[in-house]
Amino acid sequence: MAVSLEMITVDTTDPVPLANWWSEQIGGSILAENEGFFVMVSAGVGKPLLAFQKVDDPTPGKNRLHLDMSTDDLAAEVDRLVAAGATKVAERAMPGLEWVTLADPDGNQFCVSGARTASES
């Protein structure tokens, strides 16, 4: 028996604007707002949902879980995300892979990587 990943939930003091921001960035759509307490975002069929849950006191410090995403044009996507309100945290690289750590408007860090080279795929 195994489990299936269905949804990734982020705690926030203001779920609606953060859910809207993420929905725009991933080309998704808001599925349910549940009176602003729990907002679900769909990224498409077969992909896990993103959810944003209202909490009065989010955990301080760096988030222990983060999203890793990929794109064919890393520089252009990072520029787009920063223009949309993300903050660049760091640029990173290892043989065959480059990625950038960013933070969303609520401070949650996430990474965006470029396409892996053929030798690393």
N, CA, C and O atoms as a Tinker XYZ file with bonds, in Angstrom:
   484  protein
     1  N      0.849000   -1.173000    0.000000    73     2
     2  CA     0.000000    0.000000    0.000000    64     1     3
     3  C      0.896000    1.238000    0.000000    63     2     4     5
     4  O      1.966000    1.226000    0.608000    81     3
     5  N      0.470000    2.298000   -0.672000    73     3     6
     6  CA     1.224000    3.538000   -0.755000    64     5     7
     7  C      0.260000    4.713000   -0.699000    63     6     8     9
     8  O     -0.944000    4.557000   -0.900000    81     7
     9  N      0.809000    5.890000   -0.424000    73     7    10
    10  CA    -0.001000    7.095000   -0.431000    64     9    11
    11  C      0.261000    7.858000   -1.722000    63    10    12    13
    12  O      1.293000    7.666000   -2.366000    81    11
    13  N     -0.667000    8.713000   -2.091000    73    11    14
    14  CA    -0.528000    9.562000   -3.266000    64    13    15
    15  C     -0.534000   11.018000   -2.822000    63    14    16    17
    16  O     -1.337000   11.411000   -1.976000    81    15
    17  N      0.354000   11.810000   -3.390000    73    15    18
    18  CA     0.400000   13.225000   -3.072000    64    17    19
    19  C     -0.762000   13.916000   -3.771000    63    18    20    21
    20  O     -0.859000   13.873000   -4.997000    81    19
    21  N     -1.636000   14.548000   -3.011000    73    19    22
    22  CA    -2.819000   15.213000   -3.549000    64    21    23
    23  C     -2.745000   16.734000   -3.435000    63    22    24    25
    24  O     -3.203000   17.453000   -4.323000    81    23
    25  N     -2.153000   17.226000   -2.313000    73    23    26
    26  CA    -2.184000   18.663000   -2.071000    64    25    27
    27  C     -0.993000   19.050000   -1.202000    63    26    28    29
    28  O     -0.571000   18.297000   -0.324000    81    27
    29  N     -0.461000   20.245000   -1.468000    73    27    30
    30  CA     0.590000   20.841000   -0.653000    64    29    31
    31  C     -0.032000   22.085000   -0.041000    63    30    32    33
    32  O     -0.523000   22.953000   -0.763000    81    31
    33  N     -0.016000   22.182000    1.293000    73    31    34
    34  CA    -0.681000   23.273000    1.992000    64    33    35
    35  C      0.339000   24.194000    2.648000    63    34    36    37
    36  O      1.285000   23.742000    3.294000    81    35
    37  N      0.129000   25.488000    2.469000    73    35    38
    38  CA     1.013000   26.508000    3.011000    64    37    39
    39  C      0.236000   27.315000    4.048000    63    38    40    41
    40  O     -0.871000   27.777000    3.773000    81    39
    41  N      0.810000   27.486000    5.235000    73    39    42
    42  CA     0.204000   28.345000    6.254000    64    41    43
    43  C      0.514000   29.798000    5.942000    63    42    44    45
    44  O      1.625000   30.132000    5.532000    81    43
    45  N     -0.477000   30.660000    6.138000    73    43    46
    46  CA    -0.306000   32.085000    5.871000    64    45    47
    47  C     -1.331000   32.875000    6.675000    63    46    48    49
    48  O     -2.376000   32.341000    7.049000    81    47
    49  N     -1.040000   34.131000    6.939000    73    47    50
    50  CA    -2.010000   34.975000    7.638000    64    49    51
    51  C     -3.059000   35.540000    6.689000    63    50    52    53
    52  O     -4.092000   36.036000    7.137000    81    51
    53  N     -2.806000   35.471000    5.372000    73    51    54
    54  CA    -3.729000   36.051000    4.396000    64    53    55
    55  C     -3.800000   35.158000    3.152000    63    54    56    57
    56  O     -3.137000   35.447000    2.155000    81    55
    57  N     -4.588000   34.085000    3.192000    73    55    58
    58  CA    -4.586000   33.082000    2.121000    64    57    59
    59  C     -5.017000   33.560000    0.740000    63    58    60    61
    60  O     -4.446000   33.120000   -0.258000    81    59
    61  N     -5.998000   34.436000    0.651000    73    59    62
    62  CA    -6.558000   34.789000   -0.662000    64    61    63
    63  C     -5.530000   35.454000   -1.571000    63    62    64    65
    64  O     -5.347000   34.991000   -2.696000    81    63
    65  N     -4.840000   36.529000   -1.136000    73    63    66
    66  CA    -3.876000   37.128000   -2.060000    64    65    67
    67  C     -2.709000   36.207000   -2.391000    63    66    68    69
    68  O     -2.216000   36.222000   -3.519000    81    67
    69  N     -2.261000   35.411000   -1.434000    73    67    70
    70  CA    -1.155000   34.503000   -1.712000    64    69    71
    71  C     -1.587000   33.407000   -2.681000    63    70    72    73
    72  O     -0.822000   33.045000   -3.574000    81    71
    73  N     -2.783000   32.878000   -2.524000    73    71    74
    74  CA    -3.305000   31.878000   -3.461000    64    73    75
    75  C     -3.457000   32.467000   -4.856000    63    74    76    77
    76  O     -3.138000   31.812000   -5.849000    81    75
    77  N     -3.941000   33.694000   -4.934000    73    75    78
    78  CA    -4.068000   34.353000   -6.238000    64    77    79
    79  C     -2.701000   34.546000   -6.883000    63    78    80    81
    80  O     -2.558000   34.339000   -8.088000    81    79
    81  N     -1.696000   34.938000   -6.105000    73    79    82
    82  CA    -0.342000   35.124000   -6.634000    64    81    83
    83  C      0.182000   33.810000   -7.207000    63    82    84    85
    84  O      0.667000   33.769000   -8.338000    81    83
    85  N      0.083000   32.732000   -6.419000    73    83    86
    86  CA     0.570000   31.437000   -6.890000    64    85    87
    87  C     -0.222000   30.948000   -8.093000    63    86    88    89
    88  O      0.356000   30.376000   -9.018000    81    87
    89  N     -1.521000   31.161000   -8.098000    73    87    90
    90  CA    -2.345000   30.749000   -9.228000    64    89    91
    91  C     -1.862000   31.409000  -10.515000    63    90    92    93
    92  O     -1.767000   30.759000  -11.556000    81    91
    93  N     -1.562000   32.686000  -10.439000    73    91    94
    94  CA    -1.052000   33.401000  -11.617000    64    93    95
    95  C      0.306000   32.866000  -12.047000    63    94    96    97
    96  O      0.567000   32.743000  -13.244000    81    95
    97  N      1.172000   32.546000  -11.097000    73    95    98
    98  CA     2.533000   32.123000  -11.438000    64    97    99
    99  C      2.578000   30.741000  -12.079000    63    98   100   101
   100  O      3.424000   30.482000  -12.934000    81    99
   101  N      1.682000   29.859000  -11.677000    73    99   102
   102  CA     1.707000   28.497000  -12.223000    64   101   103
   103  C      0.666000   28.282000  -13.315000    63   102   104   105
   104  O      0.492000   27.166000  -13.804000    81   103
   105  N     -0.026000   29.357000  -13.696000    73   103   106
   106  CA    -1.063000   29.218000  -14.714000    64   105   107
   107  C     -2.218000   28.378000  -14.219000    63   106   108   109
   108  O     -2.844000   27.650000  -14.990000    81   107
   109  N     -2.499000   28.478000  -12.937000    73   107   110
   110  CA    -3.546000   27.666000  -12.324000    64   109   111
   111  C     -4.851000   28.419000  -12.172000    63   110   112   113
   112  O     -5.051000   29.489000  -12.747000    81   111
   113  N     -5.731000   27.830000  -11.383000    73   111   114
   114  CA    -7.022000   28.462000  -11.120000    64   113   115
   115  C     -7.449000   28.162000   -9.685000    63   114   116   117
   116  O     -7.116000   27.117000   -9.124000    81   115
   117  N     -8.189000   29.099000   -9.109000    73   115   118
   118  CA    -8.719000   28.934000   -7.756000    64   117   119
   119  C     -9.906000   27.969000   -7.830000    63   118   120   121
   120  O    -10.857000   28.195000   -8.578000    81   119
   121  N     -9.836000   26.906000   -7.054000    73   119   122
   122  CA   -10.936000   25.933000   -7.032000    64   121   123
   123  C    -11.976000   26.271000   -5.973000    63   122   124   125
   124  O    -13.178000   26.148000   -6.206000    81   123
   125  N    -11.497000   26.701000   -4.798000    73   123   126
   126  CA   -12.407000   27.000000   -3.697000    64   125   127
   127  C    -11.740000   27.991000   -2.763000    63   126   128   129
   128  O    -10.532000   27.928000   -2.536000    81   127
   129  N    -12.543000   28.919000   -2.216000    73   127   130
   130  CA   -11.989000   29.904000   -1.288000    64   129   131
   131  C    -12.402000   29.647000    0.151000    63   130   132   133
   132  O    -11.752000   30.160000    1.062000    81   131
   133  N    -13.436000   28.889000    0.393000    73   131   134
   134  CA   -13.866000   28.542000    1.745000    64   133   135
   135  C    -13.829000   29.734000    2.701000    63   134   136   137
   136  O    -13.221000   29.677000    3.770000    81   135
   137  N    -14.488000   30.805000    2.291000    73   135   138
   138  CA   -14.601000   32.033000    3.087000    64   137   139
   139  C    -13.236000   32.612000    3.467000    63   138   140   141
   140  O    -13.101000   33.228000    4.524000    81   139
   141  N    -12.226000   32.419000    2.617000    73   139   142
   142  CA   -10.908000   32.989000    2.850000    64   141   143
   143  C    -10.060000   32.250000    3.862000    63   142   144   145
   144  O     -8.926000   32.649000    4.130000    81   143
   145  N    -10.595000   31.172000    4.432000    73   143   146
   146  CA    -9.843000   30.422000    5.440000    64   145   147
   147  C     -8.923000   29.382000    4.802000    63   146   148   149
   148  O     -7.807000   29.175000    5.278000    81   147
   149  N     -9.368000   28.737000    3.749000    73   147   150
   150  CA    -8.613000   27.670000    3.097000    64   149   151
   151  C     -8.859000   27.785000    1.598000    63   150   152   153
   152  O     -9.960000   27.504000    1.123000    81   151
   153  N     -7.833000   28.198000    0.853000    73   151   154
   154  CA    -7.989000   28.459000   -0.578000    64   153   155
   155  C     -7.202000   27.412000   -1.354000    63   154   156   157
   156  O     -6.012000   27.215000   -1.109000    81   155
   157  N     -7.867000   26.739000   -2.290000    73   155   158
   158  CA    -7.227000   25.688000   -3.087000    64   157   159
   159  C     -6.987000   26.162000   -4.508000    63   158   160   161
   160  O     -7.840000   26.806000   -5.119000    81   159
   161  N     -5.794000   25.829000   -5.029000    73   159   162
   162  CA    -5.386000   26.214000   -6.376000    64   161   163
   163  C     -5.070000   24.953000   -7.164000    63   162   164   165
   164  O     -4.345000   24.081000   -6.685000    81   163
   165  N     -5.607000   24.858000   -8.359000    73   163   166
   166  CA    -5.314000   23.738000   -9.254000    64   165   167
   167  C     -4.271000   24.173000  -10.269000    63   166   168   169
   168  O     -4.382000   25.240000  -10.872000    81   167
   169  N     -3.250000   23.332000  -10.453000    73   167   170
   170  CA    -2.219000   23.581000  -11.464000    64   169   171
   171  C     -2.488000   22.772000  -12.723000    63   170   172   173
   172  O     -1.738000   22.869000  -13.694000    81   171
   173  N     -3.537000   21.984000  -12.717000    73   171   174
   174  CA    -3.884000   21.180000  -13.882000    64   173   175
   175  C     -4.136000   19.729000  -13.518000    63   174   176   177
   176  O     -3.791000   19.276000  -12.427000    81   175
   177  N     -4.729000   19.024000  -14.429000    73   175   178
   178  CA    -5.081000   17.623000  -14.223000    64   177   179
   179  C     -3.824000   16.801000  -13.950000    63   178   180   181
   180  O     -2.818000   16.936000  -14.646000    81   179
   181  N     -3.893000   15.959000  -12.939000    73   179   182
   182  CA    -2.789000   15.068000  -12.618000    64   181   183
   183  C     -1.697000   15.695000  -11.776000    63   182   184   185
   184  O     -0.726000   15.025000  -11.426000    81   183
   185  N     -1.838000   16.973000  -11.445000    73   183   186
   186  CA    -0.842000   17.663000  -10.624000    64   185   187
   187  C     -1.427000   17.900000   -9.239000    63   186   188   189
   188  O     -2.635000   18.094000   -9.106000    81   187
   189  N     -0.583000   17.886000   -8.200000    73   187   190
   190  CA    -1.107000   18.140000   -6.854000    64   189   191
   191  C     -1.698000   19.543000   -6.742000    63   190   192   193
   192  O     -1.259000   20.467000   -7.426000    81   191
   193  N     -2.684000   19.690000   -5.884000    73   191   194
   194  CA    -3.258000   20.998000   -5.592000    64   193   195
   195  C     -2.313000   21.767000   -4.672000    63   194   196   197
   196  O     -1.562000   21.170000   -3.900000    81   195
   197  N     -2.358000   23.082000   -4.759000    73   195   198
   198  CA    -1.720000   23.944000   -3.770000    64   197   199
   199  C     -2.842000   24.512000   -2.925000    63   198   200   201
   200  O     -3.888000   24.887000   -3.453000    81   199
   201  N     -2.637000   24.582000   -1.619000    73   199   202
   202  CA    -3.651000   25.160000   -0.744000    64   201   203
   203  C     -2.979000   26.157000    0.188000    63   202   204   205
   204  O     -1.801000   26.028000    0.522000    81   203
   205  N     -3.748000   27.147000    0.596000    73   203   206
   206  CA    -3.251000   28.196000    1.471000    64   205   207
   207  C     -4.228000   28.319000    2.627000    63   206   208   209
   208  O     -5.399000   28.651000    2.440000    81   207
   209  N     -3.727000   28.047000    3.823000    73   207   210
   210  CA    -4.547000   27.931000    5.018000    64   209   211
   211  C     -4.272000   29.092000    5.964000    63   210   212   213
   212  O     -3.118000   29.394000    6.270000    81   211
   213  N     -5.336000   29.741000    6.426000    73   211   214
   214  CA    -5.182000   30.871000    7.346000    64   213   215
   215  C     -4.763000   30.374000    8.733000    63   214   216   217
   216  O     -5.386000   29.490000    9.320000    81   215
   217  N     -3.691000   30.975000    9.224000    73   215   218
   218  CA    -3.240000   30.736000   10.593000    64   217   219
   219  C     -2.946000   32.094000   11.216000    63   218   220   221
   220  O     -2.551000   33.030000   10.521000    81   219
   221  N     -3.138000   32.197000   12.521000    73   219   222
   222  CA    -2.879000   33.465000   13.195000    64   221   223
   223  C     -1.395000   33.715000   13.402000    63   222   224   225
   224  O     -0.959000   34.865000   13.449000    81   223
   225  N     -0.608000   32.637000   13.528000    73   223   226
   226  CA     0.803000   32.776000   13.860000    64   225   227
   227  C      1.628000   31.763000   13.069000    63   226   228   229
   228  O      1.878000   30.662000   13.560000    81   227
   229  N      2.064000   32.121000   11.831000    73   227   230
   230  CA     2.855000   31.172000   11.052000    64   229   231
   231  C      4.185000   30.849000   11.740000    63   230   232   233
   232  O      4.705000   31.651000   12.516000    81   231
   233  N      4.713000   29.691000   11.452000    73   231   234
   234  CA     5.993000   29.276000   12.006000    64   233   235
   235  C      7.061000   30.272000   11.575000    63   234   236   237
   236  O      7.185000   30.561000   10.385000    81   235
   237  N      7.835000   30.801000   12.518000    73   235   238
   238  CA     8.879000   31.765000   12.151000    64   237   239
   239  C     10.090000   31.070000   11.532000    63   238   240   241
   240  O     10.274000   29.863000   11.686000    81   239
   241  N     10.909000   31.849000   10.834000    73   239   242
   242  CA    12.143000   31.319000   10.267000    64   241   243
   243  C     11.932000   30.708000    8.900000    63   242   244   245
   244  O     10.854000   30.815000    8.317000    81   243
   245  N     12.968000   30.067000    8.397000    73   243   246
   246  CA    12.943000   29.450000    7.065000    64   245   247
   247  C     11.966000   28.280000    7.057000    63   246   248   249
   248  O     11.919000   27.483000    7.993000    81   247
   249  N     11.192000   28.195000    5.984000    73   247   250
   250  CA    10.255000   27.081000    5.875000    64   249   251
   251  C     11.014000   25.761000    5.718000    63   250   252   253
   252  O     12.050000   25.711000    5.055000    81   251
   253  N     10.503000   24.713000    6.320000    73   251   254
   254  CA    11.156000   23.407000    6.285000    64   253   255
   255  C     10.842000   22.636000    5.018000    63   254   256   257
   256  O     11.554000   21.688000    4.687000    81   255
   257  N      9.826000   23.005000    4.322000    73   255   258
   258  CA     9.411000   22.359000    3.086000    64   257   259
   259  C      9.309000   23.443000    2.035000    63   258   260   261
   260  O      8.791000   24.525000    2.309000    81   259
   261  N      9.798000   23.168000    0.828000    73   259   262
   262  CA     9.660000   24.161000   -0.224000    64   261   263
   263  C      9.345000   23.480000   -1.544000    63   262   264   265
   264  O      9.555000   22.278000   -1.706000    81   263
   265  N      8.843000   24.260000   -2.477000    73   263   266
   266  CA     8.490000   23.759000   -3.801000    64   265   267
   267  C      9.708000   23.867000   -4.713000    63   266   268   269
   268  O     10.427000   24.865000   -4.677000    81   267
   269  N      9.938000   22.851000   -5.521000    73   267   270
   270  CA    10.959000   22.862000   -6.565000    64   269   271
   271  C     10.240000   22.815000   -7.899000    63   270   272   273
   272  O      9.425000   21.926000   -8.146000    81   271
   273  N     10.546000   23.779000   -8.761000    73   271   274
   274  CA     9.912000   23.861000  -10.074000    64   273   275
   275  C     10.989000   23.937000  -11.133000    63   274   276   277
   276  O     12.150000   24.208000  -10.827000    81   275
   277  N     10.612000   23.700000  -12.378000    73   275   278
   278  CA    11.588000   23.774000  -13.464000    64   277   279
   279  C     11.013000   24.563000  -14.626000    63   278   280   281
   280  O      9.800000   24.732000  -14.745000    81   279
   281  N     11.908000   25.043000  -15.482000    73   279   282
   282  CA    11.525000   25.834000  -16.640000    64   281   283
   283  C     12.572000   25.656000  -17.728000    63   282   284   285
   284  O     13.710000   25.282000  -17.446000    81   283
   285  N     12.192000   25.920000  -18.959000    73   283   286
   286  CA    13.147000   25.836000  -20.069000    64   285   287
   287  C     14.037000   27.073000  -20.154000    63   286   288   289
   288  O     15.135000   26.997000  -20.706000    81   287
   289  N     13.587000   28.215000  -19.617000    73   287   290
   290  CA    14.359000   29.456000  -19.681000    64   289   291
   291  C     14.461000   30.041000  -18.276000    63   290   292   293
   292  O     13.620000   30.843000  -17.871000    81   291
   293  N     15.484000   29.640000  -17.541000    73   291   294
   294  CA    15.621000   30.015000  -16.139000    64   293   295
   295  C     15.690000   31.531000  -15.946000    63   294   296   297
   296  O     14.967000   32.078000  -15.114000    81   295
   297  N     16.537000   32.204000  -16.693000    73   295   298
   298  CA    16.696000   33.651000  -16.511000    64   297   299
   299  C     15.390000   34.396000  -16.752000    63   298   300   301
   300  O     15.021000   35.271000  -15.968000    81   299
   301  N     14.696000   34.061000  -17.818000    73   299   302
   302  CA    13.437000   34.743000  -18.134000    64   301   303
   303  C     12.381000   34.461000  -17.074000    63   302   304   305
   304  O     11.630000   35.360000  -16.694000    81   303
   305  N     12.315000   33.232000  -16.597000    73   303   306
   306  CA    11.302000   32.886000  -15.594000    64   305   307
   307  C     11.596000   33.567000  -14.263000    63   306   308   309
   308  O     10.678000   34.043000  -13.596000    81   307
   309  N     12.860000   33.619000  -13.873000    73   307   310
   310  CA    13.214000   34.312000  -12.629000    64   309   311
   311  C     12.865000   35.795000  -12.756000    63   310   312   313
   312  O     12.298000   36.375000  -11.830000    81   311
   313  N     13.196000   36.414000  -13.889000    73   311   314
   314  CA    12.837000   37.817000  -14.102000    64   313   315
   315  C     11.331000   38.017000  -14.003000    63   314   316   317
   316  O     10.875000   38.987000  -13.398000    81   315
   317  N     10.555000   37.112000  -14.589000    73   315   318
   318  CA     9.089000   37.215000  -14.553000    64   317   319
   319  C      8.572000   37.108000  -13.123000    63   318   320   321
   320  O      7.717000   37.888000  -12.704000    81   319
   321  N      9.100000   36.132000  -12.373000    73   319   322
   322  CA     8.654000   35.930000  -10.993000    64   321   323
   323  C      9.009000   37.126000  -10.109000    63   322   324   325
   324  O      8.200000   37.545000   -9.281000    81   323
   325  N     10.196000   37.672000  -10.278000    73   323   326
   326  CA    10.601000   38.844000   -9.498000    64   325   327
   327  C      9.707000   40.039000   -9.851000    63   326   328   329
   328  O      9.279000   40.777000   -8.963000    81   327
   329  N      9.430000   40.228000  -11.126000    73   327   330
   330  CA     8.541000   41.318000  -11.545000    64   329   331
   331  C      7.142000   41.147000  -10.960000    63   330   332   333
   332  O      6.441000   42.130000  -10.722000    81   331
   333  N      6.735000   39.896000  -10.728000    73   331   334
   334  CA     5.404000   39.607000  -10.178000    64   333   335
   335  C      5.364000   39.712000   -8.654000    63   334   336   337
   336  O      4.293000   39.608000   -8.056000    81   335
   337  N      6.537000   39.920000   -8.014000    73   335   338
   338  CA     6.526000   40.102000   -6.559000    64   337   339
   339  C      7.378000   39.135000   -5.765000    63   338   340   341
   340  O      7.448000   39.244000   -4.541000    81   339
   341  N      8.034000   38.182000   -6.434000    73   339   342
   342  CA     8.935000   37.282000   -5.722000    64   341   343
   343  C     10.231000   38.028000   -5.403000    63   342   344   345
   344  O     10.541000   39.045000   -6.024000    81   343
   345  N     10.980000   37.514000   -4.433000    73   343   346
   346  CA    12.273000   38.068000   -4.065000    64   345   347
   347  C     13.339000   37.018000   -4.334000    63   346   348   349
   348  O     13.195000   35.861000   -3.940000    81   347
   349  N     14.417000   37.428000   -5.012000    73   347   350
   350  CA    15.515000   36.497000   -5.273000    64   349   351
   351  C     16.319000   36.328000   -3.989000    63   350   352   353
   352  O     16.741000   37.311000   -3.380000    81   351
   353  N     16.530000   35.065000   -3.575000    73   351   354
   354  CA    17.276000   34.746000   -2.370000    64   353   355
   355  C     18.715000   34.362000   -2.714000    63   354   356   357
   356  O     19.653000   34.862000   -2.093000    81   355
   357  N     18.896000   33.480000   -3.697000    73   355   358
   358  CA    20.242000   33.026000   -4.058000    64   357   359
   359  C     20.230000   32.348000   -5.410000    63   358   360   361
   360  O     19.224000   31.768000   -5.819000    81   359
   361  N     21.357000   32.425000   -6.102000    73   359   362
   362  CA    21.571000   31.669000   -7.331000    64   361   363
   363  C     22.496000   30.516000   -6.985000    63   362   364   365
   364  O     23.477000   30.694000   -6.263000    81   363
   365  N     22.183000   29.323000   -7.505000    73   363   366
   366  CA    22.946000   28.129000   -7.132000    64   365   367
   367  C     23.233000   27.295000   -8.376000    63   366   368   369
   368  O     22.535000   27.394000   -9.385000    81   367
   369  N     24.277000   26.471000   -8.283000    73   367   370
   370  CA    24.623000   25.600000   -9.410000    64   369   371
   371  C     25.422000   24.412000   -8.915000    63   370   372   373
   372  O     26.116000   24.479000   -7.900000    81   371
   373  N     25.307000   23.327000   -9.656000    73   371   374
   374  CA    26.137000   22.146000   -9.486000    64   373   375
   375  C     26.292000   21.563000  -10.884000    63   374   376   377
   376  O     25.545000   21.953000  -11.781000    81   375
   377  N     27.218000   20.659000  -11.106000    73   375   378
   378  CA    27.390000   20.134000  -12.467000    64   377   379
   379  C     26.067000   19.642000  -13.064000    63   378   380   381
   380  O     25.404000   18.769000  -12.504000    81   379
   381  N     25.703000   20.218000  -14.206000    73   379   382
   382  CA    24.508000   19.801000  -14.915000    64   381   383
   383  C     23.221000   20.461000  -14.495000    63   382   384   385
   384  O     22.178000   20.191000  -15.090000    81   383
   385  N     23.252000   21.333000  -13.476000    73   383   386
   386  CA    22.010000   21.927000  -12.990000    64   385   387
   387  C     22.265000   23.304000  -12.386000    63   386   388   389
   388  O     23.181000   23.494000  -11.586000    81   387
   389  N     21.430000   24.259000  -12.792000    73   387   390
   390  CA    21.422000   25.587000  -12.184000    64   389   391
   391  C     20.029000   25.841000  -11.632000    63   390   392   393
   392  O     19.038000   25.404000  -12.217000    81   391
   393  N     19.949000   26.548000  -10.503000    73   391   394
   394  CA    18.652000   26.907000   -9.966000    64   393   395
   395  C     18.765000   28.192000   -9.161000    63   394   396   397
   396  O     19.849000   28.609000   -8.753000    81   395
   397  N     17.602000   28.805000   -8.947000    73   395   398
   398  CA    17.518000   30.039000   -8.181000    64   397   399
   399  C     16.513000   29.822000   -7.063000    63   398   400   401
   400  O     15.417000   29.309000   -7.292000    81   399
   401  N     16.889000   30.213000   -5.858000    73   399   402
   402  CA    15.975000   30.188000   -4.728000    64   401   403
   403  C     15.325000   31.559000   -4.642000    63   402   404   405
   404  O     16.003000   32.586000   -4.640000    81   403
   405  N     14.004000   31.557000   -4.571000    73   403   406
   406  CA    13.215000   32.788000   -4.477000    64   405   407
   407  C     12.310000   32.687000   -3.259000    63   406   408   409
   408  O     12.196000   31.627000   -2.643000    81   407
   409  N     11.672000   33.793000   -2.919000    73   407   410
   410  CA    10.651000   33.797000   -1.870000    64   409   411
   411  C      9.392000   34.427000   -2.451000    63   410   412   413
   412  O      9.466000   35.428000   -3.165000    81   411
   413  N      8.235000   33.843000   -2.148000    73   411   414
   414  CA     6.977000   34.408000   -2.611000    64   413   415
   415  C      6.652000   35.670000   -1.791000    63   414   416   417
   416  O      7.395000   35.986000   -0.862000    81   415
   417  N      5.581000   36.390000   -2.100000    73   415   418
   418  CA     5.276000   37.625000   -1.369000    64   417   419
   419  C      5.069000   37.437000    0.134000    63   418   420   421
   420  O      5.119000   38.408000    0.888000    81   419
   421  N      4.839000   36.205000    0.574000    73   419   422
   422  CA     4.653000   35.926000    1.994000    64   421   423
   423  C      5.954000   35.467000    2.652000    63   422   424   425
   424  O      5.976000   35.207000    3.856000    81   423
   425  N      7.046000   35.362000    1.870000    73   423   426
   426  CA     8.348000   34.960000    2.404000    64   425   427
   427  C      8.646000   33.478000    2.305000    63   426   428   429
   428  O      9.709000   33.045000    2.750000    81   427
   429  N      7.748000   32.680000    1.739000    73   427   430
   430  CA     7.977000   31.243000    1.591000    64   429   431
   431  C      8.979000   31.006000    0.461000    63   430   432   433
   432  O      8.767000   31.453000   -0.666000    81   431
   433  N     10.062000   30.308000    0.765000    73   431   434
   434  CA    11.072000   30.064000   -0.255000    64   433   435
   435  C     10.677000   28.914000   -1.179000    63   434   436   437
   436  O     10.023000   27.958000   -0.762000    81   435
   437  N     11.092000   29.028000   -2.455000    73   435   438
   438  CA    10.892000   27.992000   -3.452000    64   437   439
   439  C     12.035000   28.079000   -4.439000    63   438   440   441
   440  O     12.709000   29.106000   -4.516000    81   439
   441  N     12.265000   27.021000   -5.194000    73   439   442
   442  CA    13.366000   26.989000   -6.145000    64   441   443
   443  C     12.847000   26.778000   -7.562000    63   442   444   445
   444  O     11.862000   26.074000   -7.785000    81   443
   445  N     13.537000   27.409000   -8.517000    73   443   446
   446  CA    13.240000   27.220000   -9.931000    64   445   447
   447  C     14.538000   26.826000  -10.593000    63   446   448   449
   448  O     15.544000   27.523000  -10.462000    81   447
   449  N     14.526000   25.705000  -11.310000    73   447   450
   450  CA    15.723000   25.229000  -11.980000    64   449   451
   451  C     15.550000   25.306000  -13.490000    63   450   452   453
   452  O     14.438000   25.313000  -14.017000    81   451
   453  N     16.698000   25.363000  -14.167000    73   451   454
   454  CA    16.708000   25.271000  -15.613000    64   453   455
   455  C     16.660000   23.809000  -16.008000    63   454   456   457
   456  O     16.693000   22.927000  -15.149000    81   455
   457  N     16.584000   23.556000  -17.269000    73   455   458
   458  CA    16.563000   22.175000  -17.760000    64   457   459
   459  C     17.898000   21.496000  -17.440000    63   458   460   461
   460  O     18.958000   22.107000  -17.577000    81   459
   461  N     17.843000   20.257000  -17.025000    73   459   462
   462  CA    19.062000   19.480000  -16.763000    64   461   463
   463  C     19.774000   19.203000  -18.076000    63   462   464   465
   464  O     19.143000   19.059000  -19.123000    81   463
   465  N     21.089000   19.133000  -18.007000    73   463   466
   466  CA    21.827000   18.747000  -19.215000    64   465   467
   467  C     21.637000   17.262000  -19.447000    63   466   468   469
   468  O     21.289000   16.532000  -18.519000    81   467
   469  N     21.857000   16.806000  -20.658000    73   467   470
   470  CA    21.615000   15.417000  -21.025000    64   469   471
   471  C     22.381000   14.448000  -20.139000    63   470   472   473
   472  O     21.882000   13.363000  -19.843000    81   471
   473  N     23.583000   14.815000  -19.709000    73   471   474
   474  CA    24.381000   13.903000  -18.891000    64   473   475
   475  C     23.839000   13.735000  -17.486000    63   474   476   477
   476  O     24.222000   12.798000  -16.786000    81   475
   477  N     22.945000   14.635000  -17.056000    73   475   478
   478  CA    22.405000   14.593000  -15.688000    64   477   479
   479  C     20.952000   14.134000  -15.653000    63   478   480   481
   480  O     20.412000   13.932000  -14.566000    81   479
   481  N     20.309000   13.963000  -16.783000    73   479   482
   482  CA    18.879000   13.613000  -16.807000    64   481   483
   483  C     18.635000   12.219000  -16.305000    63   482   484
   484  O     17.490000   11.771000  -16.260000    81   483
